[in-house]
Amino acid sequence: MTQRLVCRECHRVLDVDEGGQCPDCGSNSLAEDWAGYVVIAHPDESDIAREMDVEDSGQYALKVR
């Protein structure tokens, strides 16, 4: 199973093989300690995406420590 990291800036869930940088926001601040998981397919129609300030579809963590 692939280890997953989360960007502390935009909360995007990343696979370790994607490198040490978030492809969305460019941040190098990644965390192993996170909770909650949401998949946003249509951010322009999603209340959750609006609340999380997400503009791109993808996998996101709800809480990053």
MMTF fields as JSON, N, C-alpha, C and O atoms, coordinates in Angstrom:
{
  "mmtfVersion": "1.0.0",
  "mmtfProducer": "UNKNOWN",
  "numBonds": 259,
  "numAtoms": 260,
  "numGroups": 65,
  "numChains": 1,
  "numModels": 1,
  "chainsPerModel": [1],
  "groupsPerChain": [65],
  "chainIdList": ["A"],
  "bondAtomList": [4, 2, 8, 6, 12, 10, 16, 14, 20, 18, 24, 22, 28, 26, 32, 30, 36, 34, 40, 38, 44, 42, 48, 46, 52, 50, 56, 54, 60, 58, 64, 62, 68, 66, 72, 70, 76, 74, 80, 78, 84, 82, 88, 86, 92, 90, 96, 94, 100, 98, 104, 102, 108, 106, 112, 110, 116, 114, 120, 118, 124, 122, 128, 126, 132, 130, 136, 134, 140, 138, 144, 142, 148, 146, 152, 150, 156, 154, 160, 158, 164, 162, 168, 166, 172, 170, 176, 174, 180, 178, 184, 182, 188, 186, 192, 190, 196, 194, 200, 198, 204, 202, 208, 206, 212, 210, 216, 214, 220, 218, 224, 222, 228, 226, 232, 230, 236, 234, 240, 238, 244, 242, 248, 246, 252, 250, 256, 254],
  "bondOrderList": [1, 1, 1, 1, 1, 1, 1, 1, 1, 1, 1, 1, 1, 1, 1, 1, 1, 1, 1, 1, 1, 1, 1, 1, 1, 1, 1, 1, 1, 1, 1, 1, 1, 1, 1, 1, 1, 1, 1, 1, 1, 1, 1, 1, 1, 1, 1, 1, 1, 1, 1, 1, 1, 1, 1, 1, 1, 1, 1, 1, 1, 1, 1, 1],
  "groupList": [{"groupName": "MET", "atomNameList": ["N", "CA", "C", "O"], "elementList": ["N", "C", "C", "O"], "formalChargeList": [0, 0, 0, 0], "bondAtomList": [1, 0, 2, 1, 3, 2], "bondOrderList": [1, 1, 2], "singleLetterCode": "M", "chemCompType": "L-PEPTIDE LINKING"}, {"groupName": "THR", "atomNameList": ["N", "CA", "C", "O"], "elementList": ["N", "C", "C", "O"], "formalChargeList": [0, 0, 0, 0], "bondAtomList": [1, 0, 2, 1, 3, 2], "bondOrderList": [1, 1, 2], "singleLetterCode": "T", "chemCompType": "L-PEPTIDE LINKING"}, {"groupName": "GLN", "atomNameList": ["N", "CA", "C", "O"], "elementList": ["N", "C", "C", "O"], "formalChargeList": [0, 0, 0, 0], "bondAtomList": [1, 0, 2, 1, 3, 2], "bondOrderList": [1, 1, 2], "singleLetterCode": "Q", "chemCompType": "L-PEPTIDE LINKING"}, {"groupName": "ARG", "atomNameList": ["N", "CA", "C", "O"], "elementList": ["N", "C", "C", "O"], "formalChargeList": [0, 0, 0, 0], "bondAtomList": [1, 0, 2, 1, 3, 2], "bondOrderList": [1, 1, 2], "singleLetterCode": "R", "chemCompType": "L-PEPTIDE LINKING"}, {"groupName": "LEU", "atomNameList": ["N", "CA", "C", "O"], "elementList": ["N", "C", "C", "O"], "formalChargeList": [0, 0, 0, 0], "bondAtomList": [1, 0, 2, 1, 3, 2], "bondOrderList": [1, 1, 2], "singleLetterCode": "L", "chemCompType": "L-PEPTIDE LINKING"}, {"groupName": "VAL", "atomNameList": ["N", "CA", "C", "O"], "elementList": ["N", "C", "C", "O"], "formalChargeList": [0, 0, 0, 0], "bondAtomList": [1, 0, 2, 1, 3, 2], "bondOrderList": [1, 1, 2], "singleLetterCode": "V", "chemCompType": "L-PEPTIDE LINKING"}, {"groupName": "CYS", "atomNameList": ["N", "CA", "C", "O"], "elementList": ["N", "C", "C", "O"], "formalChargeList": [0, 0, 0, 0], "bondAtomList": [1, 0, 2, 1, 3, 2], "bondOrderList": [1, 1, 2], "singleLetterCode": "C", "chemCompType": "L-PEPTIDE LINKING"}, {"groupName": "GLU", "atomNameList": ["N", "CA", "C", "O"], "elementList": ["N", "C", "C", "O"], "formalChargeList": [0, 0, 0, 0], "bondAtomList": [1, 0, 2, 1, 3, 2], "bondOrderList": [1, 1, 2], "singleLetterCode": "E", "chemCompType": "L-PEPTIDE LINKING"}, {"groupName": "HIS", "atomNameList": ["N", "CA", "C", "O"], "elementList": ["N", "C", "C", "O"], "formalChargeList": [0, 0, 0, 0], "bondAtomList": [1, 0, 2, 1, 3, 2], "bondOrderList": [1, 1, 2], "singleLetterCode": "H", "chemCompType": "L-PEPTIDE LINKING"}, {"groupName": "ASP", "atomNameList": ["N", "CA", "C", "O"], "elementList": ["N", "C", "C", "O"], "formalChargeList": [0, 0, 0, 0], "bondAtomList": [1, 0, 2, 1, 3, 2], "bondOrderList": [1, 1, 2], "singleLetterCode": "D", "chemCompType": "L-PEPTIDE LINKING"}, {"groupName": "GLY", "atomNameList": ["N", "CA", "C", "O"], "elementList": ["N", "C", "C", "O"], "formalChargeList": [0, 0, 0, 0], "bondAtomList": [1, 0, 2, 1, 3, 2], "bondOrderList": [1, 1, 2], "singleLetterCode": "G", "chemCompType": "PEPTIDE LINKING"}, {"groupName": "PRO", "atomNameList": ["N", "CA", "C", "O"], "elementList": ["N", "C", "C", "O"], "formalChargeList": [0, 0, 0, 0], "bondAtomList": [1, 0, 2, 1, 3, 2], "bondOrderList": [1, 1, 2], "singleLetterCode": "P", "chemCompType": "L-PEPTIDE LINKING"}, {"groupName": "SER", "atomNameList": ["N", "CA", "C", "O"], "elementList": ["N", "C", "C", "O"], "formalChargeList": [0, 0, 0, 0], "bondAtomList": [1, 0, 2, 1, 3, 2], "bondOrderList": [1, 1, 2], "singleLetterCode": "S", "chemCompType": "L-PEPTIDE LINKING"}, {"groupName": "ASN", "atomNameList": ["N", "CA", "C", "O"], "elementList": ["N", "C", "C", "O"], "formalChargeList": [0, 0, 0, 0], "bondAtomList": [1, 0, 2, 1, 3, 2], "bondOrderList": [1, 1, 2], "singleLetterCode": "N", "chemCompType": "L-PEPTIDE LINKING"}, {"groupName": "ALA", "atomNameList": ["N", "CA", "C", "O"], "elementList": ["N", "C", "C", "O"], "formalChargeList": [0, 0, 0, 0], "bondAtomList": [1, 0, 2, 1, 3, 2], "bondOrderList": [1, 1, 2], "singleLetterCode": "A", "chemCompType": "L-PEPTIDE LINKING"}, {"groupName": "TRP", "atomNameList": ["N", "CA", "C", "O"], "elementList": ["N", "C", "C", "O"], "formalChargeList": [0, 0, 0, 0], "bondAtomList": [1, 0, 2, 1, 3, 2], "bondOrderList": [1, 1, 2], "singleLetterCode": "W", "chemCompType": "L-PEPTIDE LINKING"}, {"groupName": "TYR", "atomNameList": ["N", "CA", "C", "O"], "elementList": ["N", "C", "C", "O"], "formalChargeList": [0, 0, 0, 0], "bondAtomList": [1, 0, 2, 1, 3, 2], "bondOrderList": [1, 1, 2], "singleLetterCode": "Y", "chemCompType": "L-PEPTIDE LINKING"}, {"groupName": "ILE", "atomNameList": ["N", "CA", "C", "O"], "elementList": ["N", "C", "C", "O"], "formalChargeList": [0, 0, 0, 0], "bondAtomList": [1, 0, 2, 1, 3, 2], "bondOrderList": [1, 1, 2], "singleLetterCode": "I", "chemCompType": "L-PEPTIDE LINKING"}, {"groupName": "LYS", "atomNameList": ["N", "CA", "C", "O"], "elementList": ["N", "C", "C", "O"], "formalChargeList": [0, 0, 0, 0], "bondAtomList": [1, 0, 2, 1, 3, 2], "bondOrderList": [1, 1, 2], "singleLetterCode": "K", "chemCompType": "L-PEPTIDE LINKING"}],
  "groupTypeList": [0, 1, 2, 3, 4, 5, 6, 3, 7, 6, 8, 3, 5, 4, 9, 5, 9, 7, 10, 10, 2, 6, 11, 9, 6, 10, 12, 13, 12, 4, 14, 7, 9, 15, 14, 10, 16, 5, 5, 17, 14, 8, 11, 9, 7, 12, 9, 17, 14, 3, 7, 0, 9, 5, 7, 9, 12, 10, 2, 16, 14, 4, 18, 5, 3],
  "groupIdList": [1, 2, 3, 4, 5, 6, 7, 8, 9, 10, 11, 12, 13, 14, 15, 16, 17, 18, 19, 20, 21, 22, 23, 24, 25, 26, 27, 28, 29, 30, 31, 32, 33, 34, 35, 36, 37, 38, 39, 40, 41, 42, 43, 44, 45, 46, 47, 48, 49, 50, 51, 52, 53, 54, 55, 56, 57, 58, 59, 60, 61, 62, 63, 64, 65],
  "secStructList": [7, 7, 7, 3, 3, 3, 3, 6, 6, 6, 7, 5, 3, 3, 3, 4, 4, 4, 7, 1, 1, 7, 6, 6, 6, 7, 7, 7, 7, 3, 3, 1, 7, 3, 3, 3, 3, 3, 3, 3, 1, 7, 4, 4, 4, 7, 2, 2, 2, 2, 2, 2, 6, 7, 7, 1, 7, 3, 3, 3, 3, 3, 3, 3, 7],
  "xCoordList": [0.843, 0.0, 0.887, 1.898, 0.512, 1.276, 1.006, -0.139, 2.08, 1.93, 1.367, 1.725, 0.499, -0.114, 0.324, 0.361, 0.651, 0.971, -0.071, -0.756, -0.184, -1.145, -0.427, 0.408, -0.76, -0.209, -0.83, -2.052, 0.002, -0.502, -1.179, -1.974, -0.877, -1.434, -2.821, -3.763, -2.955, -4.224, -4.98, -6.089, -4.397, -5.008, -5.172, -5.91, -4.522, -4.6, -3.869, -2.77, -4.467, -3.867, -2.963, -3.387, -1.71, -0.703, -0.113, -0.011, 0.274, 1.039, 2.499, 2.943, 3.248, 4.653, 5.445, 6.364, 5.114, 5.866, 5.681, 6.332, 4.796, 4.616, 5.729, 5.775, 6.607, 7.719, 7.44, 6.457, 8.293, 8.189, 7.529, 7.701, 6.766, 6.121, 4.688, 4.408, 3.795, 2.393, 2.24, 2.681, 1.619, 1.434, 0.406, 0.403, -0.457, -1.485, -0.944, -1.027, -0.388, 0.013, 1.526, 1.999, 2.29, 3.741, 4.406, 5.624, 3.642, 4.193, 5.046, 4.763, 6.087, 6.926, 6.552, 7.174, 5.556, 5.134, 4.093, 2.905, 4.557, 3.681, 3.612, 4.59, 2.457, 2.237, 1.809, 1.108, 2.246, 1.803, 0.598, -0.147, 0.405, -0.646, -1.851, -1.839, -2.887, -4.083, -5.296, -5.163, -6.485, -7.722, -8.819, -8.806, -9.762, -10.874, -10.457, -9.315, -11.368, -11.04, -12.282, -13.372, -12.097, -13.216, -12.722, -11.62, -13.546, -13.233, -14.181, -15.401, -13.614, -14.402, -14.313, -13.244, -15.452, -15.494, -15.856, -15.308, -16.764, -17.234, -17.164, -18.173, -15.991, -15.821, -16.708, -17.066, -17.059, -17.894, -19.342, -20.084, -19.746, -21.108, -21.162, -22.234, -20.031, -19.948, -19.894, -19.051, -20.81, -20.783, -19.541, -18.963, -19.133, -17.939, -16.703, -15.853, -16.588, -15.45, -15.418, -14.352, -16.561, -16.637, -16.189, -15.45, -16.634, -16.273, -14.782, -14.169, -14.193, -12.766, -11.895, -10.668, -12.517, -11.814, -11.022, -9.869, -11.665, -11.051, -11.584, -12.794, -10.675, -11.075, -10.838, -11.367, -10.04, -9.723, -10.292, -10.303, -10.767, -11.256, -10.084, -8.954, -10.358, -9.315, -9.657, -10.804, -8.638, -8.781, -8.187, -7.074, -8.925, -8.517, -8.717, -9.632, -7.858, -7.993, -8.802, -8.7, -9.604, -10.393, -9.588, -9.8, -8.654, -7.86, -6.4, -6.12, -5.494, -4.066, -3.409, -3.612, -2.602, -1.922, -0.459, 0.295],
  "yCoordList": [-1.182, 0.0, 1.244, 1.293, 2.222, 3.455, 4.361, 4.55, 4.912, 5.856, 7.16, 7.589, 7.777, 9.027, 10.161, 10.017, 11.279, 12.5, 13.546, 13.421, 14.571, 15.637, 16.973, 17.217, 17.826, 19.176, 19.981, 20.034, 20.596, 21.398, 22.692, 23.273, 23.137, 24.392, 24.195, 24.894, 23.26, 23.101, 21.823, 21.61, 20.96, 19.717, 18.637, 17.676, 18.764, 17.734, 16.472, 16.556, 15.309, 14.022, 13.609, 13.593, 13.275, 12.952, 11.579, 11.151, 10.884, 9.656, 10.037, 11.057, 9.239, 9.535, 9.64, 10.455, 8.841, 8.849, 10.135, 10.306, 11.045, 12.317, 13.304, 14.411, 12.911, 13.778, 14.561, 14.307, 15.498, 16.26, 17.601, 18.484, 17.773, 19.059, 18.845, 17.935, 19.684, 19.603, 20.121, 21.23, 19.328, 19.776, 20.905, 21.621, 21.063, 22.117, 23.482, 24.439, 23.565, 24.872, 25.072, 26.187, 23.996, 24.113, 24.067, 24.225, 23.854, 23.817, 22.569, 21.506, 22.711, 21.576, 21.069, 20.134, 21.666, 21.302, 20.189, 20.445, 18.948, 17.783, 17.088, 17.077, 16.509, 15.884, 14.434, 14.076, 13.606, 12.211, 12.07, 11.094, 13.032, 12.974, 13.799, 15.028, 13.097, 13.764, 12.894, 11.703, 13.494, 12.766, 13.241, 14.377, 12.352, 12.675, 12.673, 12.997, 12.314, 12.142, 12.484, 11.971, 13.346, 13.702, 13.733, 14.204, 13.229, 13.282, 14.308, 14.188, 15.297, 16.351, 16.172, 16.312, 15.859, 15.602, 16.857, 17.095, 17.642, 18.845, 20.033, 20.398, 20.631, 21.688, 22.915, 23.606, 23.187, 24.346, 24.159, 25.134, 22.917, 22.613, 22.138, 21.777, 22.13, 21.513, 22.543, 23.44, 22.396, 23.251, 22.965, 23.88, 21.698, 21.324, 21.948, 22.475, 21.9, 22.517, 24.013, 24.587, 24.636, 26.075, 26.38, 27.336, 25.573, 25.752, 25.526, 26.209, 24.558, 24.254, 25.134, 25.055, 25.962, 26.835, 26.014, 26.32, 24.964, 24.059, 24.397, 24.511, 24.556, 24.892, 23.763, 23.799, 22.746, 21.627, 20.332, 20.125, 19.457, 18.158, 17.322, 17.493, 16.418, 15.566, 15.057, 15.135, 14.531, 13.937, 14.898, 15.393, 15.158, 16.142, 15.602, 14.819, 16.027, 15.688, 16.787, 17.958, 16.402, 17.382, 18.066, 19.242, 17.313, 17.883, 17.442, 16.259, 18.386, 18.104, 18.585, 19.72, 17.693, 18.069, 18.31, 18.637],
  "zCoordList": [0.0, 0.0, 0.0, 0.7, -0.77, -0.882, 0.318, 0.728, 0.868, 1.971, 1.426, 0.329, 2.183, 1.75, 2.666, 3.888, 2.057, 2.766, 2.396, 1.381, 3.223, 2.971, 3.018, 3.89, 2.077, 2.048, 3.193, 3.327, 4.005, 5.129, 4.659, 5.398, 3.463, 2.955, 2.336, 2.707, 1.403, 0.675, 1.037, 0.547, 1.892, 2.389, 1.33, 1.55, 0.216, -0.839, -0.394, 0.154, -0.621, -0.288, -1.454, -2.61, -1.126, -2.135, -1.88, -0.73, -2.936, -2.808, -2.617, -3.143, -1.878, -1.615, -2.905, -2.992, -3.909, -5.149, -5.964, -6.994, -5.513, -6.208, -5.85, -6.387, -4.962, -4.593, -3.329, -2.632, -3.041, -1.804, -1.965, -1.125, -3.043, -3.281, -3.751, -4.531, -3.272, -3.666, -5.099, -5.404, -5.982, -7.362, -7.497, -8.498, -6.507, -6.567, -6.17, -6.939, -4.958, -4.436, -4.402, -4.181, -4.621, -4.645, -3.288, -3.198, -2.225, -0.874, -0.654, -1.205, 0.154, 0.555, 1.94, 2.444, 2.553, 3.9, 3.826, 3.625, 3.992, 3.909, 5.263, 6.01, 5.577, 6.884, 6.723, 5.776, 7.67, 7.738, 8.658, 8.563, 9.54, 10.559, 10.097, 10.155, 9.639, 9.148, 9.428, 9.71, 9.348, 9.634, 8.69, 8.217, 8.428, 7.554, 6.098, 5.772, 5.235, 3.824, 3.006, 3.26, 2.033, 1.169, -0.277, -0.557, -1.182, -2.608, -3.227, -3.117, -3.864, -4.49, -6.001, -6.595, -6.61, -8.049, -8.844, -9.92, -8.321, -9.013, -8.047, -7.445, -7.896, -6.902, -7.138, -6.184, -8.372, -8.661, -8.207, -8.092, -7.948, -7.507, -6.06, -5.576, -5.36, -4.043, -2.916, -2.915, -1.956, -0.774, 0.072, 0.658, 0.135, 0.899, 0.278, 0.996, -1.036, -1.721, -1.467, -1.245, -1.499, -1.228, 0.198, 0.428, 1.146, 2.558, 2.787, 3.607, 2.059, 2.195, 1.298, 1.356, 0.478, -0.468, -1.489, -1.791, -2.013, -2.992, -4.378, -4.575, -5.336, -6.702, -7.694, -8.804, -7.306, -8.193, -7.635, -6.421, -8.524, -8.064, -7.575, -8.033, -6.641, -6.108, -4.722, -4.28, -4.039, -2.714, -1.688, -1.867, -0.62, 0.377, 1.79, 2.044, 2.695, 4.113, 4.788, 4.423, 5.772, 6.491, 7.594, 7.89, 8.202, 9.293, 9.127, 8.932, 9.205, 9.096, 10.369, 10.8, 10.977, 12.222, 11.949, 12.865]
}
